[in-house]
Amino acid sequence: MLDMIKYLPLDWRRRRNYCTPRGPALPNNRRVQCLIGGSVLSFRAPRHKPSQRVVSPVSRSPYTDALSQGLHVKEGHWRLKVIFKRNWAFWGPWMTGDKGELSMAVAVVARHEEHEYPNTSFFHPRVFESALVDYLNTTYGDQQLDEPGFPKHQGPVDWKAENHLPVFSGRCVVYRTMRYAKPFDPEHLVLFPITQKHFVHITFFHSIYSDDRSGPLFDTTPITELQEAIINTIQLDLGPEAQAEWNRVAAECPDMSLTEHFAPLKWPIDLDNQKSVVESEPERLTKPV
């Protein structure tokens, strides 16, 4: 009861003293479910609790397939649809205001139909790695508008291949950059295929509202702990069509794991002259699928 009063979501005594804020707890039983191409992606996540109510959540019905109406947001040769988005504020003690916020977004990504990779499957690890290079280059590889030749982002950093889902997956971090400053505003990414032509891109972003030049003026551990707790609850149940495609590729590919080493990409790139890795370097594929 005391903690409920201590961490009220109010900003009446704004102070910059170092503290440990508190955010929402992970629900024990309630799971978010997303139907994607006949497969079910699920995870546990708190209800939408942003610091500003003007931030609206995004959530699709678990009974409506995310691919039923196609993907529409354009990004170079890629198209995507955000199917889930929530924000969670972390409040300082005794009405000292919001110290930071964690946001999570889940998107389904695919190539534009006219730019699909021919005779390939995202369930093939080498194809997926090549596709990630293209996608990350398109999404993060542009340059600063006011500083020609200097990238807006740096990454992927801290790459980690994982195998806890029924398909391979990868985690990494992409930072924003500014000349004469350390990389900042990390985006934590979780990426894995879900159909032959689609993959899931989950993003976690930490917003810091109480800081100075030395860094955050509060303990950011609660934000990281909530992020990791959500990731640890992610489950994927492949539908019959996706499972059959995975089995087909696995029968032809001796190693169904992602690379353990994914070096940061060289950014910025020339988006106008960029060619897909699969199209320009087909030898990167260990075996046609």
Salt bridges, closest charged atoms under 4 A:
ASP3 OD2 - ARG22 NH1 3.13
ASP11 OD2 - ARG14 NH2 3.01
ASP98 OD1 - ARG14 NH2 3.16
GLU116 OE1 - LYS197 NZ 3.14
GLU129 OE2 - ARG126 NH2 2.72
ASP142 OD2 - LYS152 NZ 3.67
GLU147 OE1 - ARG179 NE 2.73
GLU162 OE2 - LYS160 NZ 3.72
GLU162 OE1 - HIS164 ND1 3.60
ASP185 OD2 - ARG176 NH1 3.27
GLU228 OE2 - ARG171 NH2 2.83
GLU245 OE2 - ARG248 NH2 2.91
GLU252 OE2 - ARG248 NH1 3.81
